[in-house]
Amino acid sequence: MLQFVKKSCWNFFRYVIIHLHFIFDSIVDFAFGMYYDKKAKKVPSVKNKLLLESAVSLAEKIRTKKVTSEEIVKAYIERCKEVNDLINAVVECRYSDAIEEAKAVDAMIEKGVDLEKIRIMQPFLGVPFTTKESNQVKGLVHSMGLLSRRNHRSEEDATTVRFLKEAGGILIATTNIPELLLWTESRNNVYGQTNNPYNTTRTVGGSSGGDAAIVSASGAPFSLTSDIGGSTRMPAFFNGLFGHKPSEGLTPIAGVGLREKDYPDTMCTVGPLCRKAEDLIPFLKVLVGPNVTKLKLDEPINLKNLKVFYQESSGDLRASKMNNIMRAALMKAVQHFRELTGSATKIKIPGSEYSFKLWRYCMSSEDINFKLNITNRKYVSSASGEIYNLLTGNSQITLSAIMKLIDEDFFPRENAEWAKNTIAKAKQFLMYFLTNYCVNSYMYRYVFIVEIILQKKLSDNGVLFYPSAPFSASYHYSAFLRPFNFGYWCLFNVLRFPTCQVPLGLDKQGLPVGIQVVAAPYNDHLCFAVAKELETAFGGWVPPS
């Protein structure tokens, strides 16, 4: 009886908190809407159909001389110029150099090439791309959004930038980021704020927000991004794109952010951001380099044999309530695969309600010293010092960076033993479902324990459908009032499972919606197969105009 009373009281408390949070969010949206709604704009429509094609399609047309690389590169450059005043995504261009590189590609193809060899060795020959300013590019500014680094130029390419160049890609520009990458909006004191191409009063996310905005606006067919807490998937969601966080340890991270070498143990990965699902596999093959042998990217998949699971929300009381449109998007995908596979099972990852706390703990193990990096490694900063600078008008860093300093200086660390145990349980739980299958789903707790002991592996073809966020792209600056929504993305950095953001059309406000598709480690190919199927079924990326 006492247990029943406790459970009832807890459920009532949850009900009250969730609905109070909903009321708070409604007030925030109303207040910000009063200021922003009359200022909303979107990018102009695309006139050149080349700007709507996948990178794979463009590469094939270049190889077979149906169109020149120069023509394609110039078309994308013109589009960047057309939209950038509106969205402020491109921060440094190399347009002239890119055109010369495109001409060199065309001259080489005109002389005659081994097409099959080119398809394998340089799958993106002559295709333009962008990357975020935080990824080192030889000769270009690498400020990390810091005023103290605004004149710093990289001496070498990040490893993955080099990989993509060697695969034939032509870099046309670098794009905007949050200061030191650690915020959910792409805004800094060097370049300003990036705007959403669907509605300029809305966020593009972070940290790959500039990349996502320019790709969605058809200023580039694809971009090379990084993800330590949702930095690829969050902008992909807000801008209606495909974005993938690969399995742990596959992509080199030297030259990403301030990293000068690769690290064996990190949540950070480098991943593809694109408009079309068919670009995901060839792009990831390039980024993982020799680690491609660890994956099964060319393995044929019978979607009917997939075991599908879904979770409706994180359960975090500090996060906003899932709105009906996002819930409907999730269930639309679930229902499609339920009809395709014959079943879809609802689960709840233990500990998902602590996503942000777990990510915060894991970040403390990363080789990142934020308090030193925020001063360009000149001295160790402090929250009290920067608050004083802010009050006296002398601060050179953003409010989000000051909030990070406050968090580090004034809030206690997570209990390490609790965090490690919670992460281990969540990993074990999810590994069970994605690599095994319990027919009687209501018995999963018992079977889970038994089969972990027996180490019995039944299958290796499970996927999880997980919400991307409680709602679509919100107004600029409103993230300061609801920072814990970030937990929907960072959970899978903590667990280090491959996760693909998949677009599922637009909501009634004309803003993108979508879901995350999760698979077991090194089963990235399952994420891509599901992404392709959902694109076919529901249309995928929708041009902002």
N, C-alpha and C positions, 0 to 999 in steps of 0.2 A: 504493500500500500504506500509506504514512504517513498519507494522508488518511483511509483506512478505519479505521486504528487510532485516530486522533484522534476521529473520529465515534463509534466504539464506546465510547471512554472517556467522551466527553461524554454519550452516552445512558445509560451505566451511572451516571454521576454524577447525572443528572437522576432516574433511577429511585430511587436511594438517597435523595435529598433529598425527593422527593415522598412516599415511604413513611415517612420520618422525620417529615415534617410531618403526615402522616395519624395517626401514633401520638401525636404531640404534641396534635393536635386531639381525639383520643379521650380522652386523659388530662384535658384541659381540660373537655370535656363531662361526663365522669364526676365530676370534682371539683365542678364547679358544680351538677351534678344532685343530688349528695348534699345540698347546702345548699338548693337551690331547689325540688326536685320536690314536696315535701310542702306547699309554699306555693302551688302553682299554682291559679288560679281563672280563670273566663271570664265574660263578660258574660251577663246573663239573656236569655232568648229574647224576641223581639219579639212583642207582642200586637196592635198596630195595623198592619194591612197597608199603610197609607199609608207607613209607614216603610221599606218594602221597594221602593218604586217609584223609577223614574228621575226626574231633575229635569225632563226633557222631558215625561214623563207627568203629573207634578204640575202643571206650567205649563198643559198643555192642559185639565186638569180644572178649574183655577181660571178660565181664560178662558171655559169653557163652562158655568160655574156648577154643575158636578157636585159640587164641594166648595169651601169657602171657603178663602182664604189664611189667615184667622185660625185655622181648624181645623187646617190643616197646620202652621203655625208653632207653635201650642201643642203639637201632638203631638211635634214634634221637640224643643221645649224640655223637655217632660216626660221624653223619652228621655235628653236630656243630663243632666238632674238624676238620673235613675235610674242611669246608668252612670259618671258622672264620679268619684264617690268611689272607684271601683274602678280606673279607668284614668288619672285625672288628666290629661285631655287639654285641657279648657277652662280657660283661665286668667283670662279676663275676659268676662263676659256682658253683653248689652244686651237682656235678655229683654222687659222692659216696653216699651222703645222699639220693638222688633221687632213686638210684638203690636199696638201702635198703628199702625205702618206697614202691617201686614197688614189691619187694619180699614179703613184709607184705600183700599187696593187694592180691597177688596170693595165699598166704597161707590162707587168709580169704575166698576167693572164693572156694578154694579146700575143705574147711571144709563144704561148703554148705551155700548158702545165699538165701534170698527171692528176686528173680530177679526183681519182679515188684516193691518192695520197694526200691531196689537199683536204678532202673531206675528213680524213682521219687525223692528220697532223695540224691542220689549221681550219677547224670547223667554222670559225667566225671570221674568215678572211675578208677584210674590207668593210666589216660591220661596225658602226659607231657605238660607243658606250660611254657612260659616265661612272664616276665613283665619288664617294663622300670625301670631303676635304681632309678628314682624319686618316685616310689611307694614303700612305706616302707615295708620291709620284715625282720622279726625278725632275728637278727644275721648277716645280710648282710650290706655291705657298702651302705650308703645313702649320697653320696657326692653332689648330684645335679649338678655335673660337675664342682664344685668349688675346686680349690686347697686347700683352707682353710678348706674344709670339707672332704678331701680325706680319713681321718681315722675315720670318724664318722660312727657308726653302729647303726642300728635301734633296739629299744627294743621291738617293737610290730609290727604286721602286719597291713598294711592298711586294713580297713574294707572289701573292695572288694577282696583283696588278701585272707583274711580269708574266705570269702564266697566261693571263688573258691576252696580253699583247703578243706573246709568242703564238697563241692560237689564232692570230690574225686580227683581233679586235683593234679598233682605232679609237683612242680616248679623245673625246671632243671637249670635255669640261669636268671640273670638280664641283661638288654641290654642298649645300649648307647643312650644318649640324648644330646640336646644342653644345654649350660650353663643356669641354672635356667629355662630351657624349652622354653625360649623366642627367638627362631630363626627358620628359615625354613630349616636349615641343622643340622644334628646331629653330632656336633663337639664340643669338649671342651679341656681344657688343662690337664685334668686328664687322659682321655682315648684316645684322638685323634679323628680321623674322621671315620665315617662309610661309606662304599661304597655300591653302588647299585649292587645287584647280577646279573642284566641284563647287566650292563656295569659299571665297577668299577670307571670310570671317572665321573659318574653322581651322583647327589644327591639322598639320600633316604628320604629327607624331615625331618620335625621335628614337634612335639618333640618326637614322638614314632618311630623314624627312625630305631633304633636298632631292635625293635620288628618286624617292617615290613620287614626289610632286612632278618632276620633269619627265619621268617615264610615263606617268599617267596622262600628262598633258601632251604626249607624243613628241617630246623633245629628244628622246632616246628610246631605242627598242628594249634596252635592258641596262641594269646597273649592277656593279659589284659592291656588296654591302657587308657589314659585320653585325654580330648579334651576341650580346652578353646578358641581356635581360629583356629581349623582345625587339631589339633595335632594327631587325629586318622585318619581322612579322607585324609589329605595330604600325609602322608607316605603310606597309603593304595593305593592311586592313583599312586604314583611314583613306587610302587613295585607290582602293579597288583593284589591287594587283595580287599576283602570286609572289610569295616570299618564303624562302625555305631556310630553316636552321638545321644544318646537317648533323649527323651523328657525331658524338664526341671524338675529338682528336684527329679528324680527317683532314682539316684544312690548315695549312701553315698560317701563323698569325704574326710573323716578323713583319714590321712595318705598318701594323694596324694600331692606330692610336700612337702611344709613345713606346710601344714594345720594339726593342731592337733585335730580339731573337724569339724563337719558338719556345713555348713552355709546355711541359708534358702534362700538366694538370690545370686545366682552366675551363670555365664555362663559355669562354669566347670562341666563336666560330665565324668563318667567312661564308657568305651564301649568296645565291642568286635572287635577283628581284626582276620580275618581268611581267609582261601583259598577257602572254600566251603560255599555256601549260606545256606545249611541246618544246619550249626552250629550257625547261628545268633540268632534264637529264643531261643533254650535251653541255650545258653550262656547268653543272656540278662536276662532270667528268674533268673539265678543265681545271676547276678550283682545287680538287683533291689531289691532282697530280698522280704520283706513283701509288697513292693510297686507294686508287680506284679499284684495285684488286680485292679490297676488303668489302666492297659492295656488290650487289647483284642487279646493277642498273639495266642490264640487257635481258634479264630473266623474264620470260613471258608470264603474265598473271591472268588467271581466270577470276574475275571479280566475283563471280557467283560463289566461290569458295572462301571468300573473306569472312572473318568473324568480326562483326561490327559491335562496338560498344560506344556509349555516349554518356556524358555528364552534363547536367543542365545549368549548373552554376558552380562557382568555386566554394561557396558556403561562407566566405569571409564577410562578417557583419560590417566591417569597415568599408567594404567596396559597395558601389551603387547597386541597386536592384536591377536585374536583367529586365529590359523593357520587352514588350510583347513582340516587337518586330524582330529583335535579335533572337528571341526564343523561337519565333516562327521560322526564321532562317535556319537555325540549327535543326529543328524538327523536320523541315522540308528535306534537308540532306539525309537525315536519319530515315525518314519514310521512303525515300528513293532507294536507299540501300537495303532497307527491310524488304522491299518488293523484289529487289535484285537478288539478295542472298537468302531470303527466307526468315531472317531474324535480325534483331538489333537489341542489345541488352543494356539497360541503364545501370551505371555503377557510380560509385563515389570514391575517389582517391583519398585515402586517409591522410589527413594533414594538408589537403589543398586549401583549407580555410586559413592556413598559416603561410600562404605562398610568399607574401612580401617578407615576413620575418625570416623565413628559410633562405630566401635570396640575399637578404641583408647579412645573414650569418656567412653564407658562401662567399660574398664579396670581400669579407674580411680576410679570406684565404687567398684572394687573387693578388698577383704581384703588381698592385696599384697603390700608390701613396697619394691620395687625393689632396691632402693638406699641403703636400710639397709640390705636386704637379700644378695646382691652381695658381702658383706664383712662378710658373715656368722653372721650377726647381731651384729657385734662388733662396728661399727660406721656407720654413714650415709655418703656414698660416693658422689662424684660430678663429673661432666663431665670434668671440668678443671683439677681437681686432677688426674683423670685417663688418660687424654691426656698427662699430664706432665710425669706420670709414663711410658706411652707408648713411649714417645720421649726419655726418659732416659734409656729405657731398663729394667724398674722395674715393668712393669705391670704384674699382675697375672691373668687378665681376658681376654676374647676374644674380638675381634673387634666388634662382634655383640652386646656384652654387653656394650661396650663403645658407640656404636651408640644409644643404648637405653637410656643411661645416657644423651647423647647430646639431644635427643628428649625431655626428661623430663626437662632438665635445660634451653634449649635455644628456644624451640618452644612453641607458645601459646597454651593454652587448647582450645578445641572445645567449642563453645557456648552451654551451657547446655539446654537452652530452644529450640534452633534449633534442637539439637540432639534428645531430647525427642520427639518433634513433628514429626521429620522425621521417627524415629523408630515406633512411634504409627501409622503413616499413612501406613508404609510398612507392619506392622503386620495386620492392619485392612484390607488392600488390599489383602494380601495373605490368611488371614483367610476366606475372602469372597469366593475366588476361590476354596479353598481346602475343604470348608464345604458347599458351595452352588454352583449353576451352572446357568449361563446365556446362554440360547440357542442361542440368537443372540449376538455373542461375540463382534461385533462392537458397540453394545449398552451398553457395560459393565459399562461405566462411569456413565450413568444415572441410570441403574438398581442397581449399587453398592450403590449409595446414597439412593435410595428409600428403598432398602431392609435392609440397616443398621438401618434406622429409624423404619421400621416395625419389625425388629428383626426376620425376616422370614428365617427359616432354611430349605433349600430344600433337602440337602443330606449331607453325611459325608464321601465321598469316592473320594476326589480329590488328585492327586499327581502332583508334579512339577518336570520336568527334567531340571537340571541346569548344566552348564559346570563345570568341575572340575578345569580347568586351561587353560591358552592360548595355552600351548604346553606340551609335555611330559617332563620327568626328564631332567633338564639342567645340564650343567657342574658344578663341584664343584666351589664354590666361586662366580659364575656368579649371584647369587641371590642378592649380594650386589649392583648390577647395575640395578636390576628390583625388588625391594622389594614389590611393590604394587600389584603384581600378587597374593599375599597372600589374598587379598580381596575376592577372589572367595570362600574361605572356611569360613572366619571369619563372613561373613554376617549372617549365620544361627546360630552362637553362639549368635550374637546380638539379633536376632529375637526369638531364643530359640525354634526352630522347630526341630523335629527329622529329621535327614538327614543321608542317607546311601550312601557311596561311592561304586560304582559297576564297576568292571573291564569289559572292552569290547575288549579284545585282545591286539595286539601289532601294533605299527606303522611300517613304512618302515625301521626305525633304530633298530627295535627289542625291543623297549621300550613300556611299558604298556600305554594304553589309557583307558578312562572310563568317567562316568558321576556321578553326585550326584542326588539322588532321595529324594525329600522332601515331607513330609506329615504334616497335622495339628497336634498340640500337642496331645499326647497319641494315635496317630494313627500309631505308629511305625510298626504295623503289615502290613500296606499297603506298606511301604518301603521294607519290607522283601519279600512280595509277588511279587513285581515288580523285586526285585533283583534275586529271584529264576527263574522268567520267562526269564529275560535277560540272566542269566547263561545258561539256557536250550537252548535258541535261538542262543547265540553267543559264548558259550564255557567257559566264566568266566576266572578264573586264568589260565595262561599259564606258565608252569615251565620255569625258566630263561634259562636253558640249551637246 
